[in-house]
Amino acid sequence: MNGLFSQINVLGNALRYSEQNHRVLSENLANVNTPGYKTHRLEFDTLLQGVEDGDASREALQVGEVSELEGLAERVDGNNVDIETEVSEIKKNALVAQAYAQLMASKLATMRRAISG
């Protein structure tokens, strides 16, 4: 049963990461017309490293590495946010979160069946 609990823990952390990633992407989209604003991304390596180390704690994911993307084309006002890219990233993140949620529901259904006999 311990394996099932660790899987649920990893999926829960992945869902939290997805939520945090959505916040970063939404912030980019909200600042599409802010002069001088630079596009930010949440580093996926933080989640992977935590999972590999067995320490993907909520605190580690909340602190996640948010960094500015380098090398993007800037407009005259210094802003480098591309609205089409950000909308695409938000949609992709939503699909990933949905997949994690479905996996979590499946694992919980397995536990319910095991408990009820």
C-alpha distances in whole Angstrom, upper triangle without the diagonal:
4,5,5,7,9,10,11,13,15,16,17,19,20,21,23,25,26,27,29,30,32,34,35,36,38,40,41,42,44,46,47,51,50,53,51,48,46,43,39,36,32,31,28,28,27,24,23,24,22,19,20,20,17,19,19,20,22,25,25,25,28,30,30,33,35,38,41,42,45,47,47,50,52,54,57,56,53,50,48,46,46,45,44,42,40,40,38,36,35,34,32,30,30,29,26,25,25,23,20,20,20,17,15,16,15,11,12,14,11,9,13,13,10,11,15,15
4,5,5,6,9,10,11,12,14,15,17,18,20,21,23,24,26,27,29,30,32,33,35,36,38,39,41,42,44,45,49,48,51,49,46,43,40,37,34,30,29,26,25,24,21,20,21,18,16,17,17,13,15,16,17,19,22,22,22,25,27,27,30,32,35,39,39,42,45,45,48,50,52,55,54,51,48,46,44,44,44,43,40,39,39,37,34,34,33,31,29,29,28,25,24,25,22,19,20,20,17,15,17,16,13,14,16,13,12,15,16,14,15,18,18
4,5,5,6,9,10,11,12,14,15,16,18,20,21,22,24,26,27,29,31,32,33,34,36,37,39,40,42,43,47,47,49,47,44,41,38,35,32,28,27,23,23,22,19,18,19,17,14,15,16,12,15,15,17,19,22,21,21,24,26,25,28,31,34,37,37,40,42,42,46,47,50,53,52,49,46,44,42,42,41,40,38,36,36,34,32,31,31,28,26,27,25,22,22,22,20,17,18,18,15,14,16,14,11,13,15,13,12,16,16,14,16,19,19
4,5,5,6,9,10,11,12,14,15,16,18,20,21,23,24,25,27,29,30,31,33,35,36,37,39,41,42,46,46,48,47,43,41,38,34,31,28,27,23,24,23,19,19,20,18,15,17,18,14,16,16,17,18,22,22,21,24,26,25,28,31,34,37,37,40,42,42,45,47,49,52,51,48,45,43,41,41,40,39,36,35,34,33,30,30,29,27,25,25,23,21,19,20,17,15,15,15,12,10,12,11,7,9,11,9,8,12,13,11,13,16,17
4,5,5,6,9,10,10,12,14,15,16,18,20,21,23,24,26,27,29,30,31,33,35,36,37,39,41,44,44,47,45,41,39,36,33,30,26,25,23,23,21,18,18,19,16,14,16,16,13,14,14,14,15,19,19,19,21,24,23,26,29,32,35,36,39,42,41,45,46,48,51,50,47,44,42,40,40,39,39,36,34,34,33,30,29,29,27,24,24,24,21,19,20,18,15,15,16,13,11,13,13,9,10,13,11,9,13,15,13,14,17,18
4,5,5,6,9,10,11,12,14,15,16,18,20,21,22,24,26,27,28,30,32,33,34,36,38,39,43,42,45,43,39,37,34,31,27,24,23,20,19,18,15,15,16,13,10,12,13,9,11,11,12,14,17,16,16,19,21,21,24,26,29,32,33,36,39,39,42,43,46,49,47,45,42,40,38,38,37,37,34,32,33,31,28,28,28,25,23,23,23,19,18,20,18,14,15,16,13,12,15,14,11,12,15,14,13,16,18,16,18,21,22
4,5,5,6,9,10,10,12,14,15,16,18,20,21,22,25,26,27,28,30,31,33,34,36,37,41,41,43,42,38,36,33,29,26,23,22,18,19,18,14,14,16,14,10,13,14,11,13,12,13,15,18,17,17,20,22,21,23,26,29,32,32,35,37,37,40,42,44,48,46,43,40,38,36,36,35,34,32,30,30,28,26,25,25,23,20,21,20,16,16,16,14,11,12,13,10,9,12,11,8,10,13,12,12,15,17,16,17,20,21
4,5,5,6,9,10,10,12,14,15,16,18,20,21,23,24,25,27,29,30,31,33,35,36,40,40,42,41,37,35,32,29,26,22,22,19,20,18,15,16,17,15,12,15,16,13,14,12,13,13,17,17,16,18,21,20,23,25,28,31,32,35,38,37,40,42,44,47,45,43,40,38,35,35,34,34,31,29,29,28,25,24,24,22,19,19,19,16,14,15,13,10,10,12,9,6,9,10,7,8,11,11,10,13,16,15,16,19,20
4,5,5,6,9,10,11,12,14,15,17,18,20,21,23,24,26,27,29,30,32,33,35,38,38,40,39,35,33,30,27,24,20,20,17,18,16,12,14,15,12,10,13,13,10,10,8,9,10,13,13,13,15,18,17,21,23,26,29,30,33,36,36,39,40,42,45,44,41,38,36,34,34,34,33,31,29,29,28,25,24,24,22,19,20,20,17,15,16,15,12,12,14,12,9,13,14,11,11,15,15,14,16,19,18,19,22,23
4,5,5,6,9,10,10,12,14,15,16,18,20,21,22,24,26,27,28,30,32,33,37,36,39,37,33,31,28,25,21,18,17,14,14,13,9,10,12,9,7,10,12,9,9,7,9,10,14,13,11,15,17,16,18,21,24,27,27,30,33,33,36,37,40,43,41,39,36,34,31,32,31,31,28,26,27,25,22,22,22,20,17,18,18,14,13,15,13,10,12,14,11,10,13,14,12,13,17,16,16,19,21,20,21,24,26
4,5,5,6,9,10,10,12,14,15,16,19,20,21,22,24,26,27,28,30,31,35,35,38,36,33,31,27,24,21,18,17,14,16,15,11,12,15,12,10,13,15,13,13,10,12,12,15,15,13,15,18,16,19,21,24,27,27,30,33,32,35,37,39,42,41,38,35,33,30,30,29,29,26,24,24,23,20,19,19,17,15,15,14,11,10,11,10,6,8,10,8,6,10,11,10,11,14,15,15,17,19,19,20,23,24
4,5,5,6,9,10,11,12,14,15,17,19,20,21,23,25,26,27,29,31,34,34,36,35,32,30,27,24,21,17,18,15,17,15,12,14,16,13,11,15,16,13,13,10,10,9,13,13,11,13,16,15,19,20,23,26,27,31,33,33,36,37,39,42,40,37,34,33,30,30,29,29,27,24,24,24,21,19,20,18,15,15,16,13,10,12,12,8,9,11,10,8,11,13,11,12,15,16,15,17,20,20,21,23,25
4,5,5,6,9,10,11,12,14,15,17,18,20,21,23,24,26,27,29,32,32,34,33,29,27,24,21,18,14,14,12,13,11,8,10,12,10,9,13,13,11,10,7,7,7,10,10,7,10,13,12,15,17,20,23,24,27,30,30,33,34,36,39,37,35,32,30,28,29,28,28,25,23,24,23,20,19,20,18,14,15,16,13,11,14,13,10,11,14,13,11,14,16,14,15,19,19,19,21,24,23,24,27,29
4,5,5,6,9,10,10,12,14,15,16,18,20,21,22,24,26,27,31,30,33,32,28,26,22,19,16,13,13,10,12,11,7,9,12,11,9,13,15,13,12,9,10,10,13,12,9,12,14,12,15,16,19,22,22,26,28,28,31,32,34,37,36,33,30,28,26,26,25,25,22,20,21,20,16,16,16,14,11,12,13,9,8,11,10,7,9,12,11,10,14,15,14,16,19,19,19,22,24,24,25,28,29
4,5,5,6,9,10,11,13,14,15,16,19,20,21,22,25,26,29,29,32,31,27,26,22,20,17,14,15,13,15,14,11,13,16,14,13,17,18,16,15,12,12,10,14,13,10,12,15,13,16,17,20,23,23,27,29,28,31,32,34,37,35,33,30,28,25,25,24,24,22,19,19,19,16,14,15,14,10,10,11,9,6,9,9,6,7,11,10,9,12,14,14,15,18,19,19,21,23,24,25,27,29
4,5,5,6,9,10,11,13,14,15,17,19,20,21,23,25,28,28,30,29,25,24,21,18,15,12,14,12,14,12,10,13,15,13,13,17,18,16,14,10,10,8,10,11,7,8,12,11,14,15,18,21,22,26,29,28,31,31,33,36,34,32,28,27,24,25,24,25,22,19,20,20,17,15,17,15,12,12,14,12,9,12,13,10,11,14,14,12,15,18,17,17,20,22,21,23,26,26,27,29,31
4,5,5,6,9,10,11,12,14,15,17,18,20,21,23,26,26,28,27,23,21,18,15,12,9,10,8,11,9,7,11,13,11,12,15,16,15,14,10,11,9,11,10,6,8,10,8,11,12,15,18,19,22,25,24,27,28,30,33,31,29,26,24,22,23,22,22,20,17,18,18,14,13,15,14,10,12,13,11,9,13,13,11,12,16,15,14,17,19,19,20,23,24,24,26,28,29,29,32,34
4,5,5,6,9,10,10,12,14,15,16,18,20,21,25,25,27,26,23,21,18,15,12,10,11,10,13,12,10,13,15,15,14,18,19,18,17,13,14,12,14,14,10,11,13,11,13,13,16,18,18,22,25,23,26,27,29,32,30,28,25,23,20,21,20,20,17,15,15,15,11,10,12,10,7,8,10,8,6,10,11,9,11,14,14,14,16,18,19,19,22,23,24,25,28,29,30,32,34
4,5,5,6,9,10,11,12,15,15,16,19,20,24,23,26,26,22,21,18,15,13,11,13,13,16,14,13,16,18,17,17,20,21,20,19,15,15,12,14,14,10,10,13,12,14,13,17,19,20,23,26,25,27,27,29,32,30,28,25,23,20,21,20,20,18,15,15,16,13,11,13,12,9,9,12,10,8,11,13,11,12,15,16,15,17,20,20,20,23,25,25,26,29,30,30,32,34
4,5,5,6,9,10,11,13,14,15,17,19,22,21,24,23,19,18,15,12,10,8,11,11,14,12,11,15,17,15,16,20,20,20,18,14,14,11,12,12,8,7,10,8,11,10,13,16,17,21,24,22,25,25,27,30,28,25,22,21,19,20,19,20,18,15,16,16,13,12,14,14,10,12,15,13,11,14,16,14,15,19,19,18,20,23,23,23,26,28,27,29,32,32,33,35,37
4,5,5,6,9,10,11,12,14,16,17,20,20,23,22,18,16,13,10,8,6,9,9,12,12,11,14,16,16,17,20,21,21,19,15,16,14,15,14,10,10,12,9,10,9,12,14,14,18,21,19,22,23,24,27,26,23,20,18,16,17,16,17,14,11,13,13,10,9,12,11,7,10,13,11,10,14,15,14,15,18,19,19,21,23,23,24,27,28,29,30,33,34,34,36,38
4,5,5,6,8,10,10,12,14,15,19,19,22,22,18,17,13,11,10,9,12,13,16,16,15,17,20,19,20,23,24,24,22,18,19,16,17,17,13,13,15,13,14,12,14,15,16,20,22,20,23,23,24,27,25,23,20,19,15,16,15,15,14,10,11,12,9,6,9,10,7,8,11,11,10,13,15,14,15,18,19,19,21,23,24,24,27,29,29,30,33,34,35,36,38
4,6,5,6,9,10,10,12,14,17,17,20,20,16,15,13,11,10,10,13,14,17,16,16,19,21,20,21,24,25,25,23,19,19,16,16,16,13,11,13,12,13,11,13,15,16,20,22,20,23,22,23,26,24,22,19,18,15,16,15,17,15,12,13,14,12,9,13,14,11,12,15,15,13,16,18,17,18,21,22,21,23,26,26,26,29,31,31,32,35,36,36,38,41
4,5,5,6,9,10,11,13,16,15,18,17,13,12,9,7,7,7,11,12,15,15,15,18,20,20,21,24,25,25,23,19,19,17,17,16,13,12,12,11,11,8,10,11,12,16,19,17,19,19,21,23,21,19,16,15,12,14,14,15,13,10,12,14,11,10,13,14,11,13,16,15,15,18,20,19,20,23,24,23,26,28,28,29,32,33,33,35,37,38,39,41,43
4,5,5,6,9,10,11,14,15,17,17,13,12,9,7,7,9,12,13,17,17,17,19,21,22,23,25,27,27,25,22,22,20,20,19,16,15,16,14,14,11,12,12,12,16,18,16,18,18,19,22,20,18,15,13,10,11,10,12,10,6,8,10,7,6,10,11,9,11,14,14,14,17,19,18,19,22,23,24,26,28,29,29,32,33,34,35,38,39,40,41,43
4,5,5,6,9,10,13,14,17,17,13,13,11,10,11,12,15,17,20,20,20,22,25,24,25,28,29,29,27,24,24,21,21,21,18,16,18,16,16,13,15,14,15,19,21,18,20,19,20,22,20,19,15,15,11,12,11,13,12,8,9,12,10,8,11,13,11,12,15,16,15,17,20,20,20,23,25,24,26,29,30,30,32,34,35,36,38,40,40,41,44
4,5,5,6,9,11,11,14,14,10,11,9,8,10,12,15,17,20,20,20,23,25,25,26,29,30,30,28,24,24,21,21,21,18,16,16,15,15,12,13,12,14,17,19,17,19,17,18,20,18,17,13,13,10,13,12,14,13,10,12,14,12,11,15,16,14,15,19,19,18,21,23,23,23,26,28,27,29,32,32,32,35,37,37,38,41,42,42,44,47
4,5,5,6,10,10,12,12,8,8,6,7,9,11,15,17,20,20,21,23,25,25,27,29,30,31,29,25,26,23,23,22,19,18,18,16,15,12,12,10,11,14,16,13,15,14,15,18,15,14,10,10,7,9,9,11,10,7,10,12,11,10,14,15,14,16,19,19,19,21,24,23,24,27,29,29,31,33,34,34,36,38,39,40,43,44,44,46,48
4,5,5,9,10,13,14,11,11,9,10,12,14,18,19,23,23,23,26,28,28,29,31,33,33,31,28,28,25,26,25,22,20,21,19,19,15,16,14,14,17,18,15,16,15,15,18,16,15,12,11,7,8,6,9,10,6,8,11,10,9,12,15,14,15,18,19,19,21,23,24,24,27,29,29,30,33,34,34,36,38,39,40,42,44,45,46,48
4,6,8,8,12,13,10,12,11,12,14,16,20,22,25,24,25,28,30,29,31,33,35,35,32,29,29,26,26,26,23,21,21,20,20,16,17,16,16,19,21,18,18,17,16,18,16,16,12,13,10,11,10,13,13,10,11,15,14,12,15,18,17,17,21,22,21,23,26,26,26,29,31,30,32,35,35,36,38,40,40,41,44,45,46,47,50
4,5,5,8,10,7,9,9,11,14,16,20,22,25,25,26,28,30,30,32,34,35,36,33,30,30,27,27,26,23,22,22,20,19,16,15,13,15,17,18,15,16,14,13,15,12,12,9,10,8,10,10,13,14,11,13,16,15,15,18,20,19,20,23,24,23,26,28,28,29,32,33,33,35,37,38,38,41,43,43,44,47,48,48,50,52
4,6,8,10,8,9,9,12,14,17,21,23,26,26,27,29,31,32,33,35,36,37,35,32,32,29,29,28,26,24,24,22,21,17,17,14,14,16,17,14,13,11,11,13,11,11,7,8,6,7,7,11,11,9,11,14,14,14,17,19,19,20,23,24,24,26,28,29,29,32,34,34,36,38,39,40,42,44,44,45,48,49,50,51,54
4,6,9,8,11,12,15,18,21,24,26,29,29,30,33,34,35,36,39,40,40,38,35,35,32,32,31,29,27,27,25,24,20,19,17,17,18,19,16,15,12,10,11,9,10,7,10,8,10,10,14,15,13,15,18,18,18,21,23,22,24,26,27,27,30,32,32,33,36,37,37,39,41,43,43,45,47,48,49,51,53,53,55,57
4,6,6,9,11,13,17,20,23,26,28,28,30,32,33,34,36,38,39,39,37,34,34,31,30,30,27,25,25,24,22,19,18,15,16,18,18,16,15,12,11,12,8,9,7,10,9,12,12,16,17,15,17,20,19,19,22,24,23,25,28,28,28,31,33,33,34,37,38,38,40,42,43,43,46,48,48,49,52,53,53,55,57
4,6,9,12,15,18,21,24,27,29,29,31,34,35,35,37,39,40,41,39,36,36,33,32,31,29,28,27,25,23,20,18,15,16,17,17,15,14,10,9,9,5,6,5,9,10,13,14,18,18,17,19,22,22,22,25,26,26,28,31,31,31,34,36,36,37,39,41,41,43,45,46,46,49,51,51,52,55,56,56,58,60
4,6,10,13,16,19,22,25,27,27,29,31,32,33,35,37,37,39,36,34,34,32,30,29,28,26,24,23,21,17,15,12,13,14,14,13,12,9,9,9,6,4,5,8,10,13,15,18,18,17,20,22,21,22,25,26,25,28,30,30,31,33,35,35,36,39,40,40,42,45,45,46,48,50,50,52,54,55,56,58,60
4,7,9,13,16,19,22,24,24,26,28,29,30,32,34,34,36,33,30,31,28,27,26,24,22,21,20,18,14,13,10,11,12,14,12,12,10,10,12,9,7,5,7,8,11,13,16,15,14,17,19,18,18,22,23,22,24,27,27,27,30,31,31,32,35,36,36,38,41,41,42,44,46,46,48,50,51,52,54,56
4,6,10,13,16,19,21,21,23,25,26,27,29,31,32,33,31,28,29,27,26,24,22,21,20,18,15,12,10,6,7,9,11,9,10,9,11,13,11,8,6,6,7,10,12,15,13,12,16,17,16,17,20,21,20,22,25,25,25,28,30,29,31,34,34,34,37,39,39,40,43,44,45,46,49,50,50,52,54
4,7,10,13,16,18,19,20,22,23,25,26,28,29,30,29,26,26,25,24,22,20,19,18,16,14,10,8,6,6,9,10,8,11,10,12,15,14,11,8,6,5,8,10,13,10,9,13,14,12,13,17,17,16,19,21,21,21,24,26,26,27,30,31,31,33,35,36,37,39,41,41,43,45,46,47,49,51
4,7,10,13,15,15,17,19,20,21,23,25,26,27,25,22,23,21,20,18,16,15,14,12,10,6,5,4,6,9,12,11,14,14,16,19,17,14,12,10,9,11,13,15,12,10,14,15,12,13,16,16,15,18,20,19,19,23,24,23,25,28,28,28,31,33,33,34,37,38,38,40,43,43,44,46,48
4,6,9,11,12,13,15,17,18,19,21,22,24,22,19,20,19,18,16,14,14,13,10,8,6,6,6,7,10,13,13,16,16,19,22,20,18,15,13,11,13,14,15,12,10,13,13,10,12,15,14,12,15,17,16,17,20,21,20,22,25,25,25,28,30,30,31,34,35,35,37,40,40,41,43,45
4,6,9,9,10,12,14,14,16,18,19,20,18,15,16,15,15,13,10,11,10,7,6,4,7,9,10,13,16,16,19,20,23,26,24,21,18,16,15,16,17,18,15,13,15,15,12,12,15,14,12,15,17,15,15,18,19,18,20,23,23,23,26,27,27,28,31,32,32,34,37,37,38,40,42
4,5,6,8,9,11,12,14,15,16,18,16,14,16,15,15,12,10,12,11,7,5,6,7,10,11,13,17,17,21,22,25,28,26,23,21,18,17,19,20,20,17,15,18,17,14,15,18,15,13,17,18,15,16,20,20,18,21,23,23,23,26,27,27,28,31,32,32,34,37,37,38,40,42
4,5,6,7,9,10,11,13,14,16,15,12,14,14,15,12,10,12,12,8,8,10,11,14,14,16,19,19,23,24,27,30,29,26,24,21,20,20,21,21,17,16,18,17,13,15,17,14,12,15,16,13,14,17,17,15,18,20,19,20,23,24,23,25,28,29,29,32,33,34,35,37,39
4,5,5,6,8,10,10,12,14,13,11,14,15,15,12,11,14,13,9,9,11,12,15,15,17,20,21,25,26,29,32,31,28,26,23,22,23,24,24,21,20,22,20,17,18,20,17,15,19,19,16,17,20,19,17,21,23,21,22,25,26,25,27,30,30,30,33,35,34,36,39,40
4,6,5,6,9,10,11,12,11,9,11,12,11,8,7,10,9,6,7,10,12,15,16,19,22,23,26,27,30,33,32,29,26,24,23,25,25,26,22,21,23,22,18,19,21,19,16,19,20,17,17,20,20,17,20,23,21,21,24,26,24,26,29,29,29,32,34,33,34,37,39
4,6,5,6,9,10,10,9,7,9,10,11,8,7,10,11,8,10,12,15,18,18,21,24,25,28,29,32,35,34,31,28,26,24,25,26,26,22,21,22,21,18,18,20,17,14,17,18,14,14,17,16,14,17,19,17,17,21,22,20,22,25,25,25,28,30,30,31,34,35
4,5,5,6,9,10,10,8,12,13,14,11,10,14,14,11,12,15,17,20,20,22,25,25,29,31,34,37,36,32,30,28,26,27,27,27,23,22,24,22,19,20,21,18,16,19,19,15,16,19,17,15,18,20,18,18,22,22,21,23,26,25,26,29,30,30,31,34,35
4,5,5,6,8,8,8,11,13,14,10,11,14,13,11,12,15,17,20,20,23,25,27,30,32,35,38,37,33,31,29,28,29,30,30,26,25,27,25,22,23,24,22,19,22,22,19,19,22,21,18,21,23,21,21,25,25,23,25,28,28,27,31,32,32,33,36,37
4,5,5,6,5,4,7,10,11,8,8,12,12,10,12,16,18,22,22,25,28,29,32,34,37,39,38,35,32,30,29,30,31,31,27,26,28,26,23,23,25,22,19,22,22,18,18,21,20,17,20,22,19,19,23,23,21,23,26,25,25,28,30,29,30,33,34
4,5,5,6,5,9,12,13,11,11,14,15,13,15,18,21,24,24,27,30,30,34,35,38,41,40,37,34,32,30,31,32,31,28,26,28,26,23,23,24,21,19,21,21,17,17,20,18,15,18,19,17,16,20,20,18,20,23,22,22,25,27,26,27,31,31
4,5,8,8,12,15,16,13,14,17,17,15,17,20,22,25,25,27,30,31,35,36,39,43,41,38,36,33,32,33,34,33,30,29,30,28,25,26,27,24,21,24,23,20,20,23,20,18,21,22,19,19,23,23,20,23,26,25,24,28,29,28,30,33,33
4,5,8,10,14,14,12,13,17,16,15,17,20,22,26,26,28,31,33,36,38,41,44,42,39,37,35,34,35,35,35,32,31,32,31,27,28,29,26,24,26,26,22,22,25,23,20,23,25,22,21,25,25,22,24,27,26,25,29,31,29,30,34,34
4,6,9,12,13,12,13,16,17,16,18,22,24,28,28,31,34,35,38,39,42,45,44,41,38,36,35,36,36,36,33,31,32,31,27,28,29,26,23,25,25,21,21,23,22,18,21,22,19,18,22,22,19,21,24,23,22,25,27,25,26,30,31
4,5,9,10,8,10,13,13,13,16,19,22,26,27,29,32,33,37,38,41,43,42,39,36,34,33,34,35,35,32,30,31,30,27,27,28,26,23,25,25,21,20,23,22,19,21,23,20,19,22,23,20,22,25,24,23,26,29,27,28,31,32
4,7,8,6,7,10,11,11,14,17,20,23,24,27,30,31,34,35,38,41,39,36,33,32,30,31,31,31,28,26,28,27,23,23,24,22,19,21,21,18,17,20,19,15,17,20,18,16,20,21,19,20,23,23,22,25,27,26,27,30,32
4,5,5,7,9,10,11,14,17,20,24,26,29,32,32,36,36,39,41,39,36,34,32,31,32,32,33,30,27,29,28,25,24,26,24,20,22,23,20,18,21,20,17,18,21,19,17,20,22,19,20,24,24,22,25,28,27,27,30,32
4,5,5,6,9,10,14,16,19,23,25,28,31,31,34,35,37,39,37,35,32,31,29,30,30,31,28,25,26,26,23,22,24,22,19,20,21,18,16,19,20,16,17,20,19,17,20,22,20,20,23,24,23,25,28,27,27,30,32
4,5,5,6,9,12,14,18,21,24,27,30,31,34,34,36,38,36,33,31,30,28,30,30,31,29,26,28,28,24,23,26,24,21,22,24,21,19,22,23,19,20,24,23,20,23,26,23,23,27,28,26,28,32,31,31,34,36
4,6,5,6,9,12,16,19,21,24,28,28,32,32,34,37,35,32,30,28,27,29,29,30,27,25,26,26,23,22,25,23,19,21,23,20,19,22,22,19,20,24,22,20,24,26,24,24,28,28,27,29,32,32,32,35,37
4,5,5,9,11,14,18,20,23,26,26,29,30,32,35,33,30,27,26,24,26,26,27,24,21,23,23,19,19,21,19,16,18,19,16,15,19,19,16,17,21,20,18,21,23,22,22,26,27,26,28,31,31,31,34,36
4,5,9,10,14,17,20,23,26,26,29,29,31,34,31,29,26,25,24,26,25,27,24,21,23,23,20,19,21,20,17,18,21,18,16,20,21,18,19,22,22,20,23,25,24,24,28,29,28,30,33,33,33,35,37
4,7,9,12,15,18,21,25,25,28,28,30,32,30,27,25,24,23,25,26,27,24,22,24,24,21,20,23,22,19,21,23,20,19,23,23,21,22,26,25,23,26,29,27,27,31,32,31,33,36,36,36,38,41
4,6,10,13,15,18,22,22,25,26,28,31,29,26,23,22,21,23,23,24,21,19,21,21,18,18,21,19,16,19,20,18,17,21,21,19,21,24,23,22,25,27,26,27,30,31,30,33,35,35,36,38,40
4,6,10,12,15,18,19,22,23,26,28,26,23,21,20,19,21,22,23,20,18,21,21,17,18,21,19,17,20,22,19,19,23,23,21,23,26,25,25,28,30,29,30,33,34,34,36,38,38,39,42,43
4,7,10,13,16,16,20,20,22,25,23,20,17,16,15,18,19,20,17,15,18,19,15,16,19,18,16,19,21,19,19,22,23,22,24,27,26,26,29,31,30,31,34,35,35,37,40,40,41,43,45
4,6,9,13,13,17,17,20,22,20,17,15,14,14,16,18,20,17,15,19,19,16,17,20,19,17,21,23,21,21,25,26,24,26,29,29,29,32,34,33,35,38,38,38,41,43,43,44,47,48
4,6,10,10,13,13,16,18,17,13,12,10,11,13,16,18,15,14,17,18,15,17,20,19,18,21,24,22,23,26,27,26,28,31,31,31,34,36,36,37,40,41,41,43,46,46,47,49,51
4,7,7,10,11,15,17,17,13,12,9,10,12,14,16,12,12,16,16,14,16,19,18,17,21,23,21,23,26,26,26,28,31,31,31,34,36,36,37,40,41,42,44,46,46,47,50,51
4,6,9,10,14,17,16,13,12,9,11,13,17,18,15,15,19,19,17,19,22,21,21,24,26,25,26,29,30,29,32,34,34,35,38,39,39,41,43,44,45,47,49,50,51,53,55
4,7,9,12,15,16,12,12,9,12,13,16,17,14,16,19,19,18,21,23,22,22,26,27,26,28,31,31,31,34,36,36,37,40,41,41,43,45,46,47,49,51,52,53,55,57
4,6,10,13,14,11,10,6,8,9,13,13,11,13,16,16,15,18,21,20,21,24,25,25,26,29,30,30,33,35,35,36,39,40,40,42,44,45,46,48,50,51,52,54,56
4,7,10,11,9,9,6,9,9,13,14,12,14,17,17,17,20,22,22,23,26,27,27,29,31,32,33,35,37,38,39,41,43,43,45,47,48,49,51,53,54,55,57,59
4,7,8,5,5,4,8,9,13,15,14,15,18,19,19,21,23,24,24,27,29,29,30,33,34,34,36,38,39,40,42,44,45,46,48,50,51,52,54,55,57,58,60
4,5,5,6,6,9,10,12,15,15,16,18,20,20,22,24,25,26,28,30,31,32,34,36,36,38,40,41,42,44,46,47,48,50,52,53,54,56,57,58,60,62
4,5,8,9,12,13,16,18,19,19,22,23,24,25,28,29,29,31,34,34,35,37,39,40,41,43,45,45,47,49,50,51,53,55,56,57,59,61,61,63,65
4,6,9,11,13,15,18,19,18,21,23,23,24,27,28,28,30,33,33,34,36,38,38,40,42,43,44,46,48,49,49,52,54,54,55,58,59,60,61,64
4,6,9,12,15,18,17,17,20,22,21,23,26,26,26,29,31,31,32,35,36,36,38,40,41,42,44,46,47,48,50,52,52,54,56,57,58,60,62
4,6,9,11,14,14,13,16,18,18,19,22,23,23,25,27,28,28,31,33,33,34,37,38,38,40,43,43,44,46,48,49,50,52,54,54,56,58
4,6,10,12,11,11,14,16,15,17,20,20,20,23,25,25,26,29,30,31,32,35,36,36,38,40,41,42,44,46,47,48,50,52,53,54,56
4,6,9,8,8,11,12,12,13,16,17,17,19,22,22,23,25,27,28,29,31,33,33,35,37,38,39,41,43,44,45,47,49,50,51,53
4,6,5,6,9,10,11,12,14,15,16,18,20,21,22,24,26,27,29,30,32,33,35,36,38,39,41,42,44,45,47,48,49,51,53
4,5,5,6,9,10,11,12,14,15,16,19,20,21,23,25,26,27,29,30,31,33,35,36,37,39,41,42,43,45,47,48,49,51
4,5,5,6,9,10,11,12,14,15,17,18,20,21,23,25,26,27,29,30,32,33,35,36,38,39,41,42,44,45,47,48,50
4,6,5,6,9,10,10,12,14,15,16,18,20,21,23,24,26,27,28,30,32,33,35,36,38,39,40,42,44,45,46,48
4,5,5,6,9,10,10,12,14,15,16,18,20,21,22,24,26,27,28,30,31,33,34,36,37,38,40,42,43,44,46
4,5,5,6,9,10,11,13,14,15,17,19,20,21,23,25,26,27,29,30,31,33,35,36,37,39,41,42,43,45
4,5,5,6,9,10,11,12,14,15,17,19,20,21,23,24,26,27,29,30,32,33,35,36,38,40,41,42,44
4,5,5,6,9,10,10,12,14,15,16,18,20,21,22,24,26,27,28,30,32,33,34,36,38,39,40,42
4,5,5,6,9,10,10,12,14,15,16,18,20,21,22,24,26,27,28,30,31,32,34,36,37,38,40
4,5,5,6,9,10,11,13,14,15,17,19,20,21,23,25,26,27,29,30,31,33,35,36,37,39
4,5,5,6,9,10,11,13,14,15,17,18,20,21,23,25,26,27,29,30,32,33,35,36,38
4,5,5,6,9,10,11,12,14,15,16,18,20,21,22,24,26,27,28,30,32,33,34,36
4,5,5,6,9,10,10,12,14,15,16,18,20,21,22,24,26,27,28,30,31,33,34
4,5,5,6,9,10,11,12,14,15,17,19,20,21,23,25,26,27,29,30,31,33
4,5,5,6,9,10,11,12,14,15,17,18,20,21,23,24,26,27,29,30,32
4,5,5,6,9,10,10,12,14,15,16,18,20,21,22,24,26,27,28,30
4,5,5,6,9,10,10,12,14,15,16,18,20,21,22,24,26,27,28
4,5,5,6,9,10,11,12,14,15,17,19,20,21,23,25,26,27
4,5,5,6,9,10,11,12,14,15,17,18,20,21,23,24,26
4,5,5,6,9,10,10,12,14,15,16,18,20,21,22,24
4,5,5,6,9,10,10,12,14,15,16,18,20,21,22
4,5,5,6,9,10,11,13,14,15,17,19,20,21
4,5,5,6,9,10,11,12,14,15,17,18,20
4,5,5,6,9,10,10,12,14,15,16,18
4,5,5,6,9,10,11,12,14,15,16
4,5,5,6,9,10,11,13,14,16
4,5,5,6,9,10,11,12,14
4,5,5,6,9,10,10,12
4,5,5,6,9,10,11
4,5,5,6,9,10
4,5,5,6,8
4,5,5,6
4,6,5
4,5
4
